[in-house]
Amino acid sequence: MSKMIKMAFLSVALMVSSLAYAASDKVAVFDVQEAILNTEAAKKEMKAFEARSDISKMISDAERLKKDIAALRTEIGKAGSAAQEKQKTAEFKQADFELIVRKLNSERQAAGRKLMEDIGPRLETVVKAIVEAEGIGLLLDRKAAIHADPSFDITAKVTAKLNASGK
């Protein structure tokens, strides 16, 4: 999902960069990922994602395995001759845990791609409108800035406009 968001930001930045020459010297920053994830649509999608029976089962299985692994590791130090058997069990459970986490991450990435497909075109329009309305000459990714006063951050404005355009 991170690559998708970076690509969306890059496309927005390239689109907006042509406006930089005609705009004033105002500088702004925003966080694409935060702007999208804070939208009502994204929150709704995340709730729906986590409510899916297959996803909720994977999450509960992962949590159970994590607890089991921690308990086994505690027992290994105390187990003496049974330590080797408990170590094997812990390794198997760790492998199961990692597999579930990979599946969950894959499902999250797919959900993120779907969200980007839904919100991406509106994001470009919203950012362009804010840049033009506020006369922003340079728009940076907030994560790329070493320091930016909160007054330069348009993330909340982008989220608000995305919410308004989604209704």
WOBELZI-V39422 format. One record per helix or strand. SS is the DSSP state (alpha for helix, beta for strand). FROM is the first residue (numbers start at 1). TO is the last residue. If there is no record, write none. Layout:
ss:SS from:FROM to:TO
ss:SS from:FROM to:TO
This chain:
ss:alpha from:2 to:20
ss:beta from:26 to:30
ss:alpha from:32 to:37
ss:alpha from:40 to:51
ss:alpha from:53 to:134
ss:beta from:136 to:141
ss:alpha from:142 to:144
ss:alpha from:150 to:152
ss:beta from:153 to:153
ss:alpha from:155 to:166
